Amino acid sequence: MALTGLPPDTDADIARVTEALAMITPRWNVRILLALSGSPLRYSEIAAKVSWLQNGQLHPKLQSLCDAGLVQRTEHTPRHVTYGHTDRATTLLPVLPLIVAWAEQYLEKPERPLPVIEQVEDSLTLLTRRHAAAILWALKIRGEASGRALAQKVMPGSDWTNVYPPLRQLVEDGLVETAGTGHPYRLSIAGDGLGPVLGALSAWSAGQPLAQAAQHPVWGHPKTAPDQRMWLSNPPRMPAPTTTPAPHRTGQTAPPSWQRNALFSHATPTRPLAALPTGGPRR
């Protein structure tokens, strides 16, 4: 069943990415996955690495990660059980540096230095707002659109005014911008900068190598630009004048070097990228 009014391939892509985000966004899931890097561990060994979890919290987390296909439980004997990454989890970990790079560049700088694991968690929270993925996809395809036009694509069959709460949240988060009431919505620089992250999540959720992210039909770098007049809420009587496409952005900053164990460190993270004058999206 279609979730949006976007083309079927795009709708399925959004659904896969939304499901992938739902696997890793719940609190502590990324930290548990990082704790399991390396050889499989026994329950007590994992508990020692995530000691801030209270009694009874770790087991349901491990169970949910097993159900998601990211952690494998192996029972060697009734008293010897280990947990380790599945192949799916191993191929997911390289997405984390992309999230770190985006957070370093676009998230507002906090009053106190944050370890990069918290930057990952903050970024994932922004991406899992309700309808966020569909709205980001729609605006990336369209360029800009009114709230009514977005509602027709993001939540067909629903009262079109229901699009405004998630839109206002995305504006507050700094991923979407508008000039005000009655003006169209468009991706902010930070929202558009999510391309490498969302493209990589799409490739991973489809079982493709992360290198395929650059070929993503929406967030990659296709040879042909998408039609900028795919769905207008009020089509003009006369053909719209052609516009010069925005220049391709080059010189992307490479993801910062990091180590998995560094995500648990509370040392001040290196910030090689300058803060945006506006402060960046809110955490």
N, C-alpha and C positions, 0 to 999 in steps of 0.2 A: 504494500500500500504506500502510495506516494506521501511523503511528509510535507513537501512544499509544492509550489506551482512551477518550480524550475524544471529544466529538462530532466528526463529520467536518470541519465548518467550522473548529472550534477547532484540530483536528489540522493542517489545512492552513495555518492562520494561524501556528502555532508553527513549522512547517517553513519557511515563507517568512522569518520573522524570524531563525530560526537560520541560514538560508542568507545572509541579508543581513549578519548579524554576522560570518559566516565570510569574507565579502569584505573587510571593513575592519579586522578585528581583528589579522591578522598584522602583526608588527613593521614599522614604517616606512610601512605603506600609507596611513594617514591623513596623515602628513607629506608623502608624495609627492603625494597628491591636493591638499593645500593649496598645495604648490609649483607645481602646474599651474593655480592660479586665475589667470584672465586669458587672454591670448592664448596659442595653442599655442607650445610651446618645442621646440627641438632637444635632442637627447640631452645634449650638452655643457652646455647651459644648465640643464637639470634637475640634472645632476651637480653643478654649482656651487652649487645651492640646497640639496642634501642631501649636502654634502661629507663627512659622517661615514661614509657608506656606502663600503665598500672596493671596489676594482676587482672587477668581476664580480657584485656584489650588486644593482646597480640594474637591469640588463637583465631578469633573471628576475622582479623585482618589477613592472616595467612590463608584461611579458608576461602576468603573472597578472591584473593590473588590466584589461588589454585583453580577456583571456578572460572576465573577469567583467562586461564591458560598461560599465565605468566610465571607461576611457580609450580614446581613438581614436587609432590610428597612421595618419598620412597620409604617403604616399610621393610627394613632388612630383617628384623625380628620384632616380635611384639614390644620389646623394650628398646629397640634401636631404630629410630625414625629420623630421616634427614630431609631437609628442604633445600632446593636449589633452583636456579633459573631454568626455564625452558628456552628453546631456541628463539621463541618470540620475544621473550624478555631481553635476551642478549642483543637482539637486533634493534630493540627499542632504546637502549641506553645511549647510543650516539645522537639521539634527538635532543638529549638534555643540554649539551653544549650550545645548540642552536637557541634554546630557550634562554640560557644564560646570556648569550650575546645580545638577544633582543632586550632582555630586562636591563642589562647594563646600559644600553643606548637610550631606551625609551621610558622606562619606569622613573617616576619622580624619585629624587634622592632622599632617603629617610634621614631623620635627625641622628640616628645612630647607625653605624655601619652594619650591614646585614651579611651573614654568610650566604654563599650563593645558593645553597639548598632552599633558603627562604625566598630567594628571588624566583626560583623555579616554581615553588608553591604559589607565590603571589601571581605569577603569570598564568598558571593553569587555572586559578580561580577566575581571572578575567575572561578566559576563553570558554568557561563552562556556564556562563550566564545563560539563562533560558533564551532560546532563539538566537543566541549570539552568532553561532557558526553560520546559520542560514542568512542572517542579515549581512555578515561580513562577505560571504560568497556573493550575495545579490549585488551589493554595492561595488565589489571588485569587478563584476561582469558589466554592470550598468554604467559605472562611473559616478552617477548621482541619480537620486530619485526622490520623489515626494513620499511622505508617510503612507498615503493611500496606495501608491504604486508598489511600495515595498510590501505592504500588507497583502496585496493580491498575489505576490510571489512567495512570501515567507509563511503566511498562514491563510491559505485559501479556504473559503468556507466559514471563516470566523469573522466576527465584527471587525472591520478594518481599524477601528480605534484601539484595538488591543495591541497593536504594534508599538504604540507610543511608550508604554512602560519599559520594555526592553531597549527601545531606541534611546530613551532618556538615560538609562543606565550605561549604555555604551558611550554616549556623549560624556557622561560624568567620568567614565573610566578613561576617556581620552582616545578611544579607538575610532570613534565616529565624530564628525563635526557638522555644524550647520550655522548659517548666518542668523538664524532666529525663526520665529513662528512664520509659517508660510513659505519658507525657503527650503530648497531640497537638502537632502542629507548626502554626505560623501564620506569616504574613508579619510581619517586623519593620516598624517605622515607615519605615526606609530601603528595605526591599523594596517596601512599598506605594507609597513615593514615586517608584518607577520608572515609574509609570503614564504620565506624559507622554512619557518616552523610548521605552518599549515601544510605546505607541500610535502614536507618530510613525514608528517603524521598521516597524510593521505597515502603516500607510498607505503609506509609501514603497515597501515591497516589493510591495504590491498595485497600484502605479501610481496611487494616489490622492493628492490634495493633502494636505499635512501638516495642514491644518485639519480633516481628517476624523478626526484622532486623538481629538478630544473625543467623537466618536460611536462609538468602539470599544466593542464589546459587553462586553468584559471590563475593559479599562483606561480606558475613557472614563467618561462620566457618563450611563448609560442612565436612562430615565424610571422603569423598573421594576427593582427590585433583583433580582439572581439568587436562585434558590431555594437557601436555605441548607442544605437536606437533599437535595441532588441524589444523593449517593452515600455512604451510611454503611456502614462495614465490618460493623457489627452493628446492624441496624435495631431500634429498641425495639418492644415489644409494644403499648404505648400511644402515641398521638400525642405528639410532643414539644411542650412548651409554647412558645407563640409568644414571641419576643423582640423587643425594640425595636431597630430597626436603628440602627447607629452614625450619629451626626450627620454630615452632609456637611461635609467640610473646605473651608473657604473661605479667602480671603486668600492664595492661592498667591503666592510671591515670583516676580516676573518674572525671566526669564533675564538675567544680567548683560550689559551692552553689551560687545562685543568686536569685534575686527577680525581677519581671517584671518591677517595677518602677525604679529599679537600672539601667535599660538599658537607661533611660533618663538622668541619672546623669553624670556630667562631672568630678566626682571625679576620682582619679587615680585608675584604676582597679587592683585588687590583681593579682599578677603574680606568682603562686606557681610553675610553670613549667619552667625549665631552657631553655634559648634560645639556638638554634642550633649554633654550631661554624660557620656555613656558612652564618648565618643571616636569613635563611628561605625564603619562597616564597616572591616575591615582591608584594606590595599592588597595 
